């Protein structure tokens, strides 16, 4: 898949380029065989709803290593929650949805504290929104709004710097539900 976005964003492919997703509920044999590497660490993100194959309706879980194996983007941007212009990095939401075989039009993104925000899948398809797992190269701790923080490219697309996109920029993300 070729990048759809501005060259301002860097892209790196993990060794082997494997799409890393493991189905907690189970996938068909053919899909399971291509879903390496498998879950080996603590689950930090779960996708549910319209994911997996239609027959299984599986829940897909990711650990940090699995997210790191997906195509990565870097966004250097100011946010309302940080001083300066930190460097955020992590997989695009689009690549996570693809790895989970998601199909739907709306995402409900949930945080550790049960805060939830709706995001149209169209955002993931047309804007290089990332699930940041690192700030300035360091894994984001829960204390610093981690383990996952939804980041829009606010500086590169100033029209996104408003309350609509701020509410979609969920931090301490643990789950995404894919709706029809």
C-alpha positions in Angstrom: 0.0 0.0 0.0 1.5 3.3 -0.9 1.3 6.3 1.5 -1.7 8.5 0.9 -0.4 11.4 2.9 2.0 14.3 2.8 5.8 13.6 2.8 5.9 15.6 6.0 5.2 12.3 7.7 7.8 9.6 7.9 6.9 6.0 7.3 8.9 3.0 8.4 8.0 -0.6 7.8 8.9 -3.1 10.6 11.3 -5.9 9.8 9.5 -8.4 7.6 6.6 -6.1 7.1 4.2 -8.5 8.9 0.8 -7.3 9.8 0.5 -8.2 13.4 -2.9 -9.0 14.8 -4.1 -11.8 16.9 -7.7 -12.8 17.2 -8.8 -13.5 20.8 -11.9 -15.2 19.5 -10.1 -17.0 16.7 -9.8 -16.4 13.0 -10.0 -18.8 10.1 -6.9 -21.0 9.6 -5.7 -19.1 6.5 -5.9 -15.7 8.3 -4.4 -17.0 11.5 -1.4 -18.3 9.5 -0.6 -14.8 8.2 -1.2 -13.0 11.5 2.4 -13.3 12.8 3.9 -12.2 15.1 1.4 -13.2 17.7 0.6 -11.6 21.0 3.5 -11.9 23.3 3.2 -9.0 25.7 0.5 -7.2 27.7 -2.6 -6.3 25.6 -2.8 -2.6 25.3 -5.5 -2.3 22.6 -8.6 -4.3 21.8 -10.7 -3.9 18.7 -14.3 -5.2 18.8 -17.5 -5.0 16.8 -17.2 -5.3 13.1 -13.7 -6.9 13.0 -12.3 -10.2 11.8 -14.3 -12.2 9.3 -18.1 -11.9 9.2 -18.4 -15.5 10.4 -16.3 -15.0 13.5 -17.0 -11.4 14.6 -13.7 -11.7 16.4 -12.2 -9.4 18.9 -8.6 -8.4 17.9 -6.0 -7.7 20.6 -2.7 -5.9 20.1 0.4 -5.6 22.4 3.0 -2.8 21.9 5.2 -5.0 19.7 2.3 -5.8 17.4 1.5 -2.1 17.0 5.1 -1.4 16.4 5.2 -3.9 13.6 2.5 -2.0 11.6 3.4 0.9 9.3 4.5 3.9 11.5 4.0 7.6 11.1 5.5 10.5 12.9 3.6 13.7 13.6 5.4 16.8 15.1 2.6 19.1 16.2 1.4 21.3 19.0 -1.6 20.1 21.0 -3.8 21.7 23.6 -2.3 19.2 26.1 1.4 19.6 25.6 4.0 22.3 25.7 6.0 23.0 22.5 5.7 20.7 19.5 6.3 17.1 20.6 7.1 14.3 18.1 4.4 11.7 18.3 4.8 8.3 16.6 2.8 5.2 16.2 0.7 3.3 13.6 -2.0 5.0 11.7 -5.5 4.1 12.8 -6.1 3.0 9.2 -3.3 0.4 9.4 -4.7 -0.9 12.7 -8.2 -1.2 11.2 -6.7 -3.0 8.2 -4.8 -5.5 10.5 -8.0 -6.2 12.4 -10.0 -6.6 9.2 -12.4 -3.9 10.4 -15.4 -2.9 8.4 -17.7 -0.1 9.4 -18.3 3.6 9.3 -17.9 4.7 12.9 -15.4 4.1 15.7 -16.1 4.4 19.3 -12.7 5.0 21.0 -12.6 4.3 24.7 -10.1 5.4 27.4 -9.0 3.7 30.6 -11.4 6.0 32.6 -14.4 5.0 30.3 -14.3 8.3 28.4 -15.4 7.5 24.9 -15.5 9.5 21.7 -16.9 8.8 18.2 -14.7 9.1 15.2 -15.9 8.6 11.6 -13.8 5.9 9.9 -13.5 8.5 7.1 -11.0 10.4 9.4 -8.8 7.3 9.5 -9.0 6.9 5.7 -8.4 10.6 4.7 -6.3 12.1 7.5 -3.0 10.6 8.8 -4.4 10.1 12.3 -2.1 8.0 14.4 -2.4 5.9 17.6 0.6 7.4 19.2 2.6 5.0 21.4 5.6 7.3 21.8 6.3 10.9 22.5 9.7 12.1 21.5 10.8 8.5 21.1 9.7 7.3 24.5 6.9 4.9 25.2 3.9 6.9 26.6 3.1 5.9 30.2 -0.4 6.0 31.6 0.7 8.9 33.7 1.6 10.8 30.5 -1.7 10.0 28.7 -0.7 6.6 27.4 -0.4 3.8 26.5 -2.1 5.1 23.3 -3.0 8.7 22.4 -5.0 9.6 19.2 -3.1 12.3 17.5 -4.3 14.4 14.5 -1.7 16.4 12.4 -2.9 19.7 13.9 0.1 21.8 12.7 0.1 20.3 9.2 -3.7 20.7 8.8 -4.6 23.8 10.9 -8.3 23.3 10.1 -8.3 20.4 12.5 -7.3 22.5 15.5 -10.8 22.8 16.9 -13.1 21.2 19.5 -14.4 18.6 17.1 -11.0 17.0 16.6 -9.9 17.7 20.2 -12.8 15.5 21.5 -11.7 12.7 19.0 -8.1 12.9 20.3 -8.7 10.4 23.1 -5.8 9.6 25.4 -5.2 6.5 27.5 -6.9 4.5 24.7 -7.5 0.9 25.5 -10.4 -0.1 23.1 -11.9 0.7 19.8 -15.4 -0.6 18.8 -16.1 -0.6 15.1 -19.7 0.1 14.3 -21.7 -0.1 11.0 
